[in-house]
Amino acid sequence: ERIRERCEPDLDFVVAEIGRVKAYRWEFYKSPEGMRVYRERAYKKFLVDYEQQWERRYVCGMLPTLPFAQKQFDVSLVSYLLFVYDQQEHFDYEFHRRSLLEIMRVTSREARIYPLVNFQAQRCRFVDRLKADPELKQFIFTEVQTDFEFLANSNAYLKITHQR
């Protein structure tokens, strides 16, 4: 119920604010109201699934420490968490580095992190530093281009795999 109570006000806020930001591309959504249709549909579908499946499909966790076994997942997807908040004090370089290590601990094949830019549509200042970090040398980092770009310059994701 707490999630449900937050969905509509949060969506109202995003729709009101997003049209003022020039860093977005509207080819797919067409307008803030068009985006609202997709996001409202998504949160309502999520709420139905959560109510029916929460005990079997949902696990509460928080980076940089996850409640999963080593290599529990073949693929891990991270969207709009890492990299976009590089200006926030709670999401500093150390948080990103520790989160990446943890994501790869629970991932056997590959992780994908999208987008590589912050909310100002600038490349995250941590991406290249993470790729060069000696503590992360056991991973292969590949930037993969996509054909989707909602936030300007967000047409790539970072694919991370284990060295063999």
Residue frames as a rotation matrix with the C-alpha (Angstrom) as fourth column:
GLU 1
0.565 0.825 0.000 0.00
0.825 -0.565 0.000 0.00
0.000 0.000 -1.000 0.00
ARG 2
0.365 -0.503 -0.783 2.88
0.186 -0.785 0.591 2.37
-0.912 -0.361 -0.193 0.70
ILE 3
-0.728 -0.605 0.321 4.25
0.401 0.004 0.916 1.79
-0.556 0.796 0.240 -2.81
ARG 4
-0.153 0.779 0.608 0.79
0.970 -0.001 0.245 2.36
0.191 0.627 -0.755 -4.32
GLU 5
0.668 0.451 -0.592 0.41
0.630 -0.766 0.127 5.62
-0.396 -0.458 -0.796 -2.36
ARG 6
-0.015 -0.796 -0.605 3.69
0.062 -0.604 0.794 6.94
-0.998 -0.026 0.058 -3.79
CYS 7
-0.395 -0.241 0.886 3.24
0.796 0.391 0.461 5.96
-0.458 0.888 0.038 -7.45
GLU 8
0.402 0.658 0.637 0.73
0.893 -0.434 -0.116 8.56
0.200 0.616 -0.762 -8.62
PRO 9
0.914 -0.092 -0.395 2.22
0.065 -0.928 0.367 11.58
-0.401 -0.361 -0.842 -6.78
ASP 10
-0.063 -0.997 0.037 5.72
0.120 0.029 0.992 10.61
-0.991 0.067 0.118 -7.95
LEU 11
-0.306 0.016 0.952 4.52
0.924 0.245 0.293 10.23
-0.228 0.969 -0.089 -11.53
ASP 12
0.782 0.609 0.132 2.71
0.622 -0.774 -0.117 13.59
0.031 0.174 -0.984 -11.32
PHE 13
0.607 -0.628 -0.487 5.94
-0.086 -0.661 0.745 15.22
-0.790 -0.410 -0.455 -10.14
VAL 14
-0.370 -0.800 0.472 8.06
0.403 0.320 0.857 13.63
-0.837 0.507 0.204 -12.89
VAL 15
0.028 0.459 0.888 5.62
1.000 -0.017 -0.022 14.57
0.005 0.888 -0.459 -15.64
ALA 16
0.921 0.350 -0.171 5.42
0.365 -0.928 0.067 18.17
-0.135 -0.124 -0.983 -14.40
GLU 17
0.479 -0.814 -0.328 9.19
-0.218 -0.472 0.854 18.54
-0.850 -0.338 -0.403 -14.14
ILE 18
-0.080 -0.644 0.761 10.47
0.557 0.604 0.570 16.56
-0.826 0.470 0.310 -17.11
GLY 19
0.565 0.369 0.738 9.04
0.825 -0.278 -0.493 18.86
0.023 0.887 -0.462 -19.76
ARG 20
0.970 -0.209 -0.125 11.16
-0.180 -0.960 0.215 21.70
-0.165 -0.186 -0.969 -18.39
VAL 21
0.172 -0.955 0.242 14.41
-0.155 0.217 0.964 19.79
-0.973 -0.203 -0.111 -18.78
LYS 22
0.556 0.024 -0.831 15.96
-0.794 -0.280 -0.539 20.14
-0.245 0.960 -0.137 -22.24
ALA 23
-0.469 -0.879 0.087 18.10
-0.830 0.473 0.295 17.00
-0.300 0.066 -0.952 -21.90
TYR 24
-0.238 0.452 0.860 15.36
0.017 0.887 -0.461 14.62
-0.971 -0.096 -0.219 -23.06
ARG 25
-0.920 -0.004 -0.392 14.58
-0.392 0.015 0.920 13.26
0.003 1.000 -0.016 -26.52
TRP 26
-0.303 0.919 0.250 10.89
-0.539 0.051 -0.841 12.82
-0.786 -0.390 0.480 -27.28
GLU 27
-0.582 0.051 -0.812 10.97
-0.777 0.260 0.573 10.63
0.241 0.964 -0.112 -30.41
PHE 28
-0.839 0.235 -0.492 9.62
0.249 0.968 0.038 7.57
0.485 -0.091 -0.870 -28.59
TYR 29
-0.576 0.610 -0.545 7.32
0.728 0.078 -0.681 9.03
-0.373 -0.789 -0.489 -25.94
LYS 30
-0.123 0.455 0.882 6.31
0.791 -0.492 0.364 12.11
0.599 0.742 -0.300 -28.00
SER 31
0.021 0.196 0.980 5.53
-0.338 -0.921 0.192 14.22
0.941 -0.335 0.047 -24.89
PRO 32
-0.831 -0.282 0.479 5.54
-0.527 0.128 -0.840 14.15
0.176 -0.951 -0.255 -21.09
GLU 33
0.057 0.926 0.372 1.91
-0.901 0.208 -0.380 12.96
-0.430 -0.314 0.847 -21.21
GLY 34
0.560 0.061 -0.826 2.88
-0.597 0.721 -0.351 10.20
0.574 0.690 0.441 -23.65
MET 35
-0.544 -0.810 -0.220 5.59
-0.311 0.439 -0.843 9.12
0.779 -0.390 -0.491 -21.22
ARG 36
-0.531 0.418 0.737 3.02
-0.828 -0.071 -0.557 9.17
-0.180 -0.906 0.384 -18.43
VAL 37
0.531 0.783 -0.324 0.88
-0.838 0.542 -0.062 6.60
0.127 0.305 0.944 -20.27
TYR 38
0.225 -0.537 -0.813 3.78
-0.182 0.796 -0.577 4.12
0.957 0.278 0.082 -20.44
ARG 39
-0.762 -0.628 0.159 4.94
-0.240 0.045 -0.970 4.67
0.602 -0.777 -0.185 -16.87
GLU 40
-0.243 0.761 0.601 1.44
-0.957 -0.086 -0.278 4.51
-0.160 -0.643 0.749 -15.42
ARG 41
0.659 0.445 -0.606 0.83
-0.601 0.796 -0.069 1.25
0.452 0.410 0.792 -17.25
ALA 42
-0.127 -0.818 -0.561 4.14
-0.074 0.571 -0.817 -0.10
0.989 -0.062 -0.133 -15.94
TYR 43
-0.826 -0.237 0.512 3.56
-0.499 -0.117 -0.859 0.80
0.263 -0.964 -0.022 -12.29
LYS 44
0.131 0.939 0.319 0.02
-0.980 0.171 -0.101 -0.59
-0.149 -0.299 0.942 -12.33
LYS 45
0.595 -0.002 -0.803 1.22
-0.358 0.895 -0.267 -3.85
0.719 0.447 0.532 -13.87
PHE 46
-0.513 -0.848 -0.129 3.99
-0.154 0.239 -0.959 -4.01
0.844 -0.472 -0.253 -11.28
LEU 47
-0.552 0.331 0.766 1.56
-0.834 -0.238 -0.498 -3.46
0.017 -0.913 0.407 -8.39
VAL 48
0.602 0.782 -0.161 -0.70
-0.787 0.615 0.045 -6.31
0.135 0.100 0.986 -9.56
ASP 49
0.363 -0.550 -0.752 2.30
-0.057 0.792 -0.607 -8.63
0.930 0.264 0.256 -9.92
TYR 50
-0.651 -0.658 0.378 3.74
-0.372 -0.158 -0.915 -7.57
0.662 -0.736 -0.142 -6.58
GLU 51
-0.104 0.712 0.694 0.47
-0.992 -0.023 -0.124 -8.26
-0.072 -0.702 0.709 -4.76
GLN 52
0.820 0.515 -0.249 0.22
-0.553 0.826 -0.112 -11.72
0.148 0.229 0.962 -6.31
GLN 53
0.711 -0.597 -0.372 3.86
0.290 0.731 -0.618 -12.79
0.641 0.331 0.693 -6.38
TRP 54
0.532 -0.581 0.617 5.76
-0.671 -0.733 -0.112 -10.82
0.517 -0.354 -0.779 -3.76
GLU 55
0.603 -0.309 0.736 6.72
-0.566 0.485 0.667 -13.86
-0.563 -0.818 0.118 -1.67
ARG 56
0.643 -0.317 0.698 8.09
0.503 0.861 -0.073 -15.78
-0.578 0.398 0.713 -4.67
ARG 57
0.473 -0.381 0.795 9.56
0.829 -0.114 -0.547 -13.07
0.299 0.918 0.262 -6.92
TYR 58
0.534 -0.224 0.815 10.61
-0.113 -0.975 -0.194 -10.06
0.838 0.011 -0.546 -4.87
VAL 59
0.321 -0.551 -0.771 13.54
0.932 0.326 0.155 -9.77
0.166 -0.768 0.618 -2.49
CYS 60
0.994 0.008 0.107 14.35
-0.017 -0.974 0.228 -6.58
0.106 -0.228 -0.968 -0.67
GLY 61
0.270 -0.959 -0.088 17.98
0.947 0.248 0.204 -5.58
-0.173 -0.139 0.975 -1.05
MET 62
0.983 -0.007 -0.182 20.11
-0.021 -0.997 -0.073 -2.47
-0.181 0.076 -0.981 -1.17
LEU 63
0.426 -0.887 0.176 23.42
0.608 0.137 -0.782 -1.81
0.670 0.441 0.598 -2.83
PRO 64
0.060 -0.685 -0.726 26.23
-0.918 0.248 -0.310 -2.08
0.392 0.686 -0.614 -2.10
THR 65
-0.865 -0.290 0.409 25.33
-0.440 0.831 -0.341 -5.29
-0.241 -0.475 -0.846 -0.22
LEU 66
-0.120 0.836 -0.535 22.87
-0.870 0.171 0.462 -7.74
0.478 0.521 0.707 -1.78
PRO 67
-0.048 0.189 0.981 21.17
-0.810 0.567 -0.149 -10.71
-0.585 -0.801 0.126 -0.07
PHE 68
0.858 0.332 -0.391 22.02
-0.511 0.629 -0.586 -13.20
0.052 0.703 0.710 -2.82
ALA 69
0.620 -0.630 0.467 24.45
0.266 0.729 0.630 -16.08
-0.738 -0.266 0.620 -3.21
GLN 70
-0.300 -0.830 -0.470 27.61
-0.413 -0.331 0.848 -15.86
-0.860 0.448 -0.244 -5.25
LYS 71
-0.927 -0.111 -0.359 26.83
-0.374 0.171 0.912 -16.15
-0.040 0.979 -0.200 -8.99
GLN 72
-0.486 0.823 0.293 23.13
0.207 0.434 -0.877 -16.65
-0.849 -0.365 -0.381 -8.25
PHE 73
0.609 0.738 -0.293 22.12
-0.052 -0.331 -0.942 -14.87
-0.792 0.589 -0.163 -11.48
ASP 74
0.174 -0.501 0.848 23.26
0.939 0.344 0.010 -15.33
-0.297 0.794 0.530 -15.06
VAL 75
-0.400 -0.194 0.896 22.56
0.601 -0.793 0.096 -11.71
0.692 0.577 0.434 -15.96
SER 76
-0.124 0.345 -0.930 22.07
0.845 -0.455 -0.282 -8.65
-0.521 -0.821 -0.235 -13.75
LEU 77
-0.091 0.203 0.975 20.40
0.735 -0.647 0.203 -5.50
0.672 0.735 -0.090 -15.07
VAL 78
-0.262 -0.022 -0.965 20.83
0.775 -0.601 -0.196 -2.09
-0.575 -0.799 0.174 -13.45
SER 79
-0.201 0.296 0.934 18.80
0.798 -0.503 0.331 0.79
0.568 0.812 -0.135 -14.82
TYR 80
0.164 0.262 0.951 18.81
-0.024 -0.963 0.270 4.40
0.986 -0.067 -0.152 -13.69
LEU 81
0.965 -0.007 -0.263 20.62
0.263 0.014 0.965 3.87
-0.003 -1.000 0.016 -10.40
LEU 82
0.129 -0.979 -0.157 24.37
0.636 -0.039 0.771 3.73
-0.761 -0.199 0.618 -10.90
PHE 83
-0.586 -0.582 0.564 25.96
0.809 -0.377 0.451 6.54
-0.050 0.721 0.692 -12.93
VAL 84
0.039 0.640 0.767 22.90
0.591 -0.634 0.499 8.84
0.806 0.434 -0.403 -13.06
TYR 85
0.938 0.342 -0.058 23.39
0.228 -0.481 0.847 9.97
0.262 -0.807 -0.529 -9.45
ASP 86
0.146 -0.980 -0.138 27.09
0.878 0.192 -0.439 10.84
0.457 -0.058 0.888 -9.65
GLN 87
-0.322 -0.221 0.921 26.43
-0.050 -0.967 -0.250 14.30
0.945 -0.126 0.300 -8.20
GLN 88
0.707 0.653 0.271 24.82
-0.347 -0.014 0.938 12.95
0.616 -0.757 0.216 -5.01
GLU 89
-0.085 -0.809 0.581 27.02
-0.956 -0.097 -0.276 12.55
0.280 -0.579 -0.765 -1.94
HIS 90
0.266 0.245 0.932 25.50
-0.646 0.763 -0.016 9.16
-0.716 -0.598 0.361 -1.06
PHE 91
0.884 0.053 0.465 26.38
0.286 0.726 -0.625 7.80
-0.371 0.686 0.626 -4.50
ASP 92
0.480 -0.800 -0.359 30.05
-0.739 -0.590 0.325 8.72
-0.472 0.109 -0.875 -4.58
TYR 93
0.036 -0.559 -0.828 32.84
-0.862 0.402 -0.309 6.82
0.506 0.725 -0.467 -6.35
GLU 94
-0.844 -0.414 0.341 33.24
-0.536 0.681 -0.500 4.38
-0.026 -0.604 -0.796 -3.48
PHE 95
-0.063 0.905 0.420 29.53
-0.466 0.345 -0.815 3.50
-0.883 -0.247 0.400 -3.56
HIS 96
0.618 0.276 -0.736 29.76
-0.784 0.146 -0.603 2.85
-0.059 0.950 0.306 -7.32
ARG 97
-0.312 -0.834 -0.454 32.90
-0.790 0.494 -0.364 0.72
0.528 0.245 -0.813 -6.97
ARG 98
-0.815 0.037 0.579 31.51
-0.426 0.639 -0.641 -1.36
-0.394 -0.768 -0.505 -4.09
SER 99
0.231 0.972 0.049 28.17
-0.572 0.177 -0.801 -1.76
-0.787 0.157 0.596 -5.90
LEU 100
0.389 -0.163 -0.907 29.89
-0.874 0.244 -0.419 -2.98
0.290 0.956 -0.047 -9.06
LEU 101
-0.717 -0.694 -0.061 31.89
-0.617 0.673 -0.407 -5.52
0.324 -0.254 -0.911 -7.09
GLU 102
-0.579 0.569 0.584 28.71
-0.364 0.460 -0.810 -6.73
-0.730 -0.681 -0.060 -5.40
ILE 103
0.469 0.750 -0.466 26.72
-0.752 0.062 -0.656 -6.93
-0.463 0.658 0.594 -8.62
MET 104
0.126 -0.498 -0.858 29.47
-0.803 0.457 -0.383 -9.00
0.583 0.737 -0.342 -10.20
ARG 105
-0.799 -0.344 0.494 29.69
-0.587 0.624 -0.515 -11.22
-0.130 -0.702 -0.701 -7.10
VAL 106
-0.207 0.825 0.526 26.08
-0.242 0.478 -0.845 -12.32
-0.948 -0.302 0.100 -7.62
THR 107
0.665 0.434 -0.607 26.37
-0.635 -0.098 -0.766 -12.50
-0.392 0.896 0.211 -11.43
SER 108
0.287 -0.560 0.777 27.82
0.239 0.827 0.509 -15.46
-0.928 0.039 0.372 -13.31
ARG 109
0.198 -0.159 0.967 27.70
0.964 0.210 -0.163 -14.21
-0.177 0.965 0.195 -16.91
GLU 110
-0.645 -0.437 0.627 27.24
0.598 -0.800 0.058 -10.48
0.476 0.412 0.777 -17.37
ALA 111
-0.065 0.589 -0.806 25.87
0.714 -0.537 -0.450 -7.30
-0.697 -0.604 -0.385 -15.88
ARG 112
-0.320 0.048 0.946 24.41
0.786 -0.543 0.294 -4.45
0.528 0.838 0.136 -17.89
ILE 113
-0.231 0.176 -0.957 24.26
0.711 -0.641 -0.290 -0.92
-0.664 -0.747 0.023 -16.52
TYR 114
-0.426 0.217 0.878 22.23
0.739 -0.477 0.476 1.76
0.522 0.852 0.042 -18.27
PRO 115
0.897 -0.305 0.320 22.64
0.217 -0.328 -0.919 4.66
0.385 0.894 -0.228 -18.90
LEU 116
0.065 -0.965 -0.255 26.23
0.981 0.109 -0.160 5.88
0.182 -0.239 0.954 -18.72
VAL 117
-0.516 -0.173 0.839 25.18
0.211 -0.975 -0.071 9.50
0.830 0.140 0.540 -18.24
ASN 118
-0.816 0.260 -0.516 23.92
0.491 -0.160 -0.856 11.45
-0.305 -0.952 0.003 -15.26
PHE 119
0.140 0.990 0.010 20.66
0.876 -0.120 -0.467 13.41
-0.461 0.074 -0.884 -15.17
GLN 120
0.281 -0.114 -0.953 22.41
-0.255 -0.966 0.040 16.38
-0.925 0.231 -0.301 -16.78
ALA 121
0.982 0.153 0.114 23.02
0.038 0.426 -0.904 14.15
-0.187 0.891 0.413 -19.83
GLN 122
0.330 -0.940 -0.091 26.78
-0.905 -0.287 -0.314 14.20
0.269 0.186 -0.945 -19.21
ARG 123
0.238 -0.341 -0.909 28.89
0.005 0.937 -0.351 11.06
0.971 0.079 0.225 -19.15
CYS 124
0.988 0.138 -0.070 29.15
0.057 0.094 0.994 9.91
0.144 -0.986 0.085 -15.55
ARG 125
0.454 -0.863 0.223 32.47
-0.808 -0.504 -0.306 11.01
0.376 -0.041 -0.926 -14.12
PHE 126
0.163 -0.366 0.916 32.97
-0.737 0.573 0.360 7.54
-0.656 -0.734 -0.176 -12.58
VAL 127
0.946 0.322 0.037 32.67
-0.226 0.739 -0.635 5.31
-0.232 0.592 0.772 -15.70
ASP 128
0.593 -0.769 -0.236 36.23
-0.221 0.127 -0.967 5.62
0.774 0.626 -0.095 -16.99
ARG 129
-0.160 -0.630 0.760 37.70
-0.941 -0.137 -0.311 5.62
0.300 -0.765 -0.571 -13.48
LEU 130
0.433 0.397 0.809 35.88
-0.644 0.764 -0.030 2.35
-0.630 -0.509 0.587 -12.70
LYS 131
0.986 -0.044 -0.159 37.09
-0.098 0.616 -0.782 0.79
0.132 0.786 0.603 -15.94
ALA 132
0.251 -0.968 0.028 40.69
-0.268 -0.097 -0.959 1.65
0.930 0.233 -0.284 -14.95
ASP 133
0.448 -0.032 0.893 40.40
-0.890 -0.110 0.443 0.73
0.084 -0.993 -0.078 -11.26
PRO 134
-0.528 -0.756 -0.386 42.97
-0.696 0.646 -0.312 -1.99
0.486 0.104 -0.868 -10.35
GLU 135
-0.701 0.313 0.641 40.49
-0.422 0.543 -0.726 -3.59
-0.575 -0.779 -0.249 -7.96
LEU 136
0.412 0.910 0.033 38.16
-0.419 0.222 -0.881 -4.19
-0.809 0.349 0.473 -10.92
LYS 137
-0.292 -0.646 -0.705 40.78
-0.921 -0.007 0.388 -5.64
-0.256 0.763 -0.594 -13.28
GLN 138
-0.808 0.031 0.588 39.10
0.025 1.000 -0.018 -9.06
-0.589 0.000 -0.808 -13.11
PHE 139
0.235 0.961 0.149 36.25
0.392 0.046 -0.919 -7.68
-0.889 0.274 -0.366 -15.25
ILE 140
-0.762 -0.308 0.569 35.91
0.640 -0.225 0.735 -6.85
-0.098 0.924 0.369 -18.92
PHE 141
-0.105 0.690 -0.717 34.06
0.187 -0.694 -0.695 -3.59
-0.977 -0.207 -0.056 -19.62
THR 142
-0.772 -0.051 0.633 32.39
0.634 0.006 0.774 -3.09
-0.044 0.999 0.028 -22.99
GLU 143
-0.487 0.638 -0.596 30.28
-0.274 -0.760 -0.589 -0.09
-0.829 -0.124 0.545 -23.95
VAL 144
-0.651 0.376 0.660 27.42
0.715 0.598 0.364 -1.24
-0.257 0.708 -0.658 -26.18
GLN 145
-0.929 0.321 -0.186 25.51
-0.364 -0.883 0.296 1.21
-0.069 0.342 0.937 -28.35
THR 146
-0.449 0.862 0.233 21.71
0.637 0.492 -0.594 1.13
-0.627 -0.118 -0.770 -28.34
ASP 147
-0.692 0.277 0.667 19.08
0.509 -0.467 0.723 2.67
0.512 0.840 0.182 -30.60
PHE 148
0.484 0.851 -0.205 17.11
0.738 -0.271 0.618 4.05
0.471 -0.450 -0.759 -27.65
GLU 149
-0.719 -0.694 -0.029 17.90
0.615 -0.618 -0.490 7.50
0.322 -0.370 0.871 -26.33
PHE 150
0.476 0.879 -0.042 15.42
0.768 -0.392 0.506 9.19
0.428 -0.273 -0.862 -24.01
LEU 151
0.733 -0.413 -0.541 17.87
0.134 -0.692 0.709 11.11
-0.667 -0.592 -0.452 -21.85
ALA 152
0.855 -0.426 -0.296 20.29
-0.465 -0.378 -0.801 12.83
0.229 0.822 -0.521 -24.24
ASN 153
-0.076 -0.983 -0.167 23.53
-0.873 0.147 -0.465 10.89
0.482 0.110 -0.869 -24.76
SER 154
-0.118 0.086 0.989 22.03
-0.776 0.613 -0.146 7.78
-0.619 -0.785 -0.006 -23.12
ASN 155
0.707 0.425 -0.565 22.36
-0.705 0.488 -0.515 5.55
0.057 0.763 0.644 -26.17
ALA 156
-0.121 -0.735 -0.667 24.82
-0.359 0.659 -0.661 3.07
0.925 0.159 -0.344 -24.63
TYR 157
0.900 0.274 0.339 25.05
-0.413 0.290 0.863 0.66
0.138 -0.917 0.374 -21.73
LEU 158
-0.156 -0.974 0.162 28.02
-0.971 0.122 -0.204 -0.83
0.180 -0.189 -0.965 -19.94
LYS 159
0.827 0.286 -0.484 28.37
-0.259 0.958 0.124 -4.60
0.499 0.023 0.866 -20.28
ILE 160
-0.010 -0.815 0.579 30.56
-0.998 -0.031 -0.060 -6.16
0.067 -0.578 -0.813 -17.60
THR 161
0.817 0.191 -0.545 31.80
-0.223 0.975 0.008 -9.75
0.533 0.115 0.839 -17.72
HIS 162
0.727 -0.591 0.350 34.26
-0.239 0.261 0.935 -11.80
-0.644 -0.763 0.049 -15.70
GLN 163
0.003 -0.819 -0.573 37.77
-0.999 0.024 -0.039 -12.37
0.046 0.573 -0.818 -17.09
ARG 164
0.926 0.290 -0.241 38.22
-0.301 0.954 -0.006 -16.01
0.228 0.078 0.971 -18.04
